[in-house]
Each structure stands twice: as C-alpha cells, then as structure tokens.
Amino acid sequence: MPPEQPEIVGYQNNSLVRVSDKFVSLNLTCRSRSGKPAATLTWLRDGVEVSAEDADVTYSTAESTDVGGGKLQDAESVLALLPNDDDNEARYTCAAQNEALRRPYIVNVQLSVLRESSPALVSQTWFTLPEYS
C-alpha cells in the first residue's frame, strides 16, 4: 500500500524557512504515514542526496496510529544541520518511496539564511551597532 504524501513538520510544501547565520542547529522532520511497507525517506539538497558526511540524518518507523488496520507503518526522518551562507536559497527535499509507488512522493522547503548585520564603517572607524553587541 502506498504511503501518504510526506510532510515536513511545521512547514507547507515549498515554504521559505528563515534561519540565522549564527550556526544555530536546524532540524527538519519529514513524516510519511500509513505505508505497507513503511516509506523509505531520503533527503536531497538542490537535487543531490544528502550524505552522512553532510548532515546528521536519523530514520525510524513505527506502527501507524491511523485507522485502517493491516499493520500500516509510519516513517520519520530528521535532518539536523547547521545552516551557513552556502545554504542560502538551498532547496531541501524529502522523498518518500515504497514498493507500491512508481515514483517517490516529494515535499520541499527552501532556506533563507539571514545574515547578522556587519559592523558599519563611518569615517574609517569600525563600530558595532548597539543592538548586536
């Protein structure tokens, strides 16, 4: 049985995710429910599969709590990353696949990495704005 369309928890498909460039960890959680077998979830960054060297990815399955019986399975994958300037405008995709699907179901978010203001140059003297001290 094919799984339900995946979701990135807390975001609509094609959402813009605003994050700070202050190396704060971002966890993106992808869920796909009610598959038999459970969906395999794969993360991609700009169309390229995210490897274990690029980010911390966890995957788990559990018996579905949705009505329908038949030992359906839910799948969840968490992508933990530290966004930086290279992630600005990067598109992260979660692809859900199982043997009942010809092509994977996908869901996307795009990152917007917000830069903290740089020190301002006034009369050749550098200073930091008070709200960022």
C-alpha positions in Angstrom: 0.0 0.0 0.0 1.5 3.4 -0.9 2.2 5.8 1.9 0.6 9.1 2.3 2.2 12.2 0.8 5.1 13.2 3.1 5.2 16.4 5.1 8.0 18.5 6.6 6.6 19.1 10.0 5.7 22.7 10.7 6.0 23.8 7.0 3.8 23.9 4.0 5.2 22.4 0.7 7.6 24.9 -0.9 7.8 27.1 2.2 10.6 29.5 2.8 12.4 28.7 6.1 14.2 31.7 7.5 17.2 30.8 9.6 20.1 32.8 11.2 23.7 32.5 10.1 24.7 32.2 13.7 25.3 28.5 13.4 22.1 27.5 15.2 21.1 24.0 14.5 18.0 23.4 12.3 16.1 20.2 12.5 13.8 19.3 9.6 11.4 16.4 10.3 9.8 14.6 7.4 6.9 12.2 8.0 5.1 9.8 5.8 2.2 7.8 7.2 0.3 4.6 6.5 2.5 2.7 4.1 2.9 -1.0 3.8 5.8 -1.3 4.0 6.9 1.9 5.6 8.2 4.5 3.2 11.9 4.9 2.8 12.7 8.6 3.3 15.6 10.3 1.5 16.8 13.9 1.9 18.1 15.9 -1.0 19.8 19.3 -1.2 19.3 21.0 -4.5 18.5 17.6 -6.1 21.6 15.8 -4.6 21.1 13.2 -1.9 22.3 14.3 1.5 25.0 12.0 2.8 26.0 11.2 6.4 29.1 13.4 5.9 27.0 16.4 5.0 24.5 16.3 7.9 23.1 14.2 10.7 20.1 12.2 9.5 18.0 9.8 11.5 15.3 7.4 10.3 12.7 5.5 12.2 9.4 3.6 11.7 6.5 2.8 13.9 3.2 1.0 13.5 0.7 3.5 12.2 -1.8 5.1 14.6 -4.1 6.0 11.7 -7.4 4.0 11.3 -7.2 1.3 8.6 -5.5 -1.6 10.3 -3.4 -4.0 8.3 -0.2 -3.2 10.1 0.5 0.0 8.2 3.7 1.8 9.1 4.7 5.4 9.6 8.2 6.6 8.7 10.0 9.6 10.1 13.4 11.1 9.2 15.1 14.1 10.9 17.7 16.1 9.1 19.9 18.1 11.5 22.1 20.8 10.0 24.0 23.9 10.8 22.9 26.4 8.1 25.6 28.7 6.7 25.9 31.1 3.7 26.1 28.1 1.3 22.6 27.1 2.4 21.0 30.4 1.3 18.3 29.6 -1.3 19.1 25.9 -1.0 16.1 23.6 -1.6 15.7 20.7 0.8 13.5 17.8 -0.4 12.2 14.8 1.4 11.4 12.0 -1.0 9.1 9.1 0.2 9.3 5.8 -1.7 8.0 2.3 -1.2 7.3 -0.7 -3.5 3.8 0.4 -4.2 4.9 3.7 -5.8 6.3 4.1 -9.3 7.9 7.5 -8.4 8.5 8.9 -5.0 6.3 11.5 -3.4 8.2 14.7 -2.6 7.9 17.7 -0.4 10.3 20.7 -0.4 11.4 23.7 1.7 13.8 26.4 0.7 16.2 28.0 3.2 16.8 31.7 3.5 19.9 32.3 5.6 19.6 35.7 7.3 22.9 37.4 7.9 23.5 39.4 11.0 24.4 43.0 10.2 28.0 43.6 9.6 29.9 46.3 11.6 29.3 49.7 10.0 32.1 51.8 8.6 31.8 55.5 9.5 34.7 57.9 8.8 37.1 55.0 8.6 36.2 53.9 12.1 34.6 50.5 12.7 31.9 50.1 15.3 29.3 47.6 16.2 25.7 48.6 16.3 24.4 48.6 19.9 21.6 46.1 19.3 24.2 43.5 18.2 26.7 43.9 20.9 
